[in-house]
Amino acid sequence: MSLYRRKGSDKWWVSIYIGSGRPRLRRSTGRTDRADAELVAAAWERAARGDIDRDRLVGIIDALLGQRPSAMRVSLAAAWSIYTAMPDVALSPMMLSIRAGHVKRFVAWVQGRYPRVEQVDEVTRDIAMQYAEDLRPACKTPKTYNDHRSDLRTVWQTLRYRAGLAENVWDIVPRAKGRGRTGRAFTRAEIARLLAVCRAQDASGEWYGATMVALYTGLRQGDVAALSREQCLGDTIHLKPSKTARHGTRVAIPLHPALLELLAALPPHGPLFPRLAAHGVERRREYAAILQAAGLCGGDAKISFHCLRHTWRTWLAEAGVPGEVARRMGGWTTDIDQARYNHDLSQERAAIDRLPTVKPEAMD
């Protein structure tokens, strides 16, 4: 995509490549300001590549031109189905389930009020603020409340142009301060006990394998469950973490010797953990039971599968691995030159080789 000015015109024009053998799309953005023209051109480019639906494209351009989009009546009952039907909404099954629950809870609350609210455009700032006031005491931590608010804000933003809303009412709802309980790193004794329980309680062996992968790669639970043999290229895992996929972040993590031995016994093609990949909703509940059986629950910290990521990061720090190297492997960087690190992984490989090897605790 490129912007240019035609002779005799004060408007910026755009030229967009839309595929081999097809003529480039050339047209005026209608804007004299380059920054505004870039926004219009970016929206056109996404539409030309099928990354955005027509209604939202028109809404974006209307907003740039200062025009209110034409309204379409959207009922609260249909809001979720319309949202998920948008072509640019792509979420994991677990995230969809959580977000659907937040929308369903708000719809039930608002429809139980008087006067009854039936349409998305009838949800006012006052209604949003009143719901937030009722929601906050019911949430155990500030993070729970903030996640709920954020999900509603995201859904309303996507529906904004479709429903012709003048504003996103959730923008004015303040976030709660604080993050609630955070996780911690496990000790080596706790890891050994956890691995032993995984072997004893899960006959499929998938939780044992998933725990080992998370422990030596720092990957989050969803990425571990969805990991496929095709992402394990030689002695390195290459993938785009789902949590930061929208930023284009890619990671390359060399495999620890303990993982190379483990992977040799896993499926040669497709998902490494088929059962976990197919049962996203139950994964958190299953692992919570394993953690409890291993005596890893309670206390001030939030104990979950994510603590394995904390453990991995702690081990790297204890081994003296430079922060820059750890951030690249963990996906904590948005460095635009990150792709070049995938060609020379000597620093990453040396870092992984410093990690300790932990084996399951012997059980009577």
Buried (B, 14 or more C-beta within 10 A) or exposed (E): BEBEBEEEEEEBBBEBBEEEEEEEBEEBBBBEEEEBBBBBBBBBBBBBEEEBBEBBBBBBBBBBEEEEBEEBEBEBEEBBEBBBEBEEBEBBEBBBEBBBEBBEBBBEBBEEEEEEBEBBBBBEEEBBBBBBEEBBEEBEBBBBBBBBBBBBBBBBBBBBBBBBBEEBBBEEBEEBEEEBBEBBBBEEEBBBBBBBBBBBBBEEBBBBBBBBBBBBBBBBBBBBBBBBBEBBEEBBBBBBBBBBBEEEBBBBBBBBEBBBEBBEEBEEEEBBBEBBBEBBEEBEEBBBEBBEBBEBEEEEBBBBBBBBBBBBBBBBEEBEBEEEBBBBBBBBBEEEEBEEBBEEBEBBBEBBEEBEEBEBBEEE
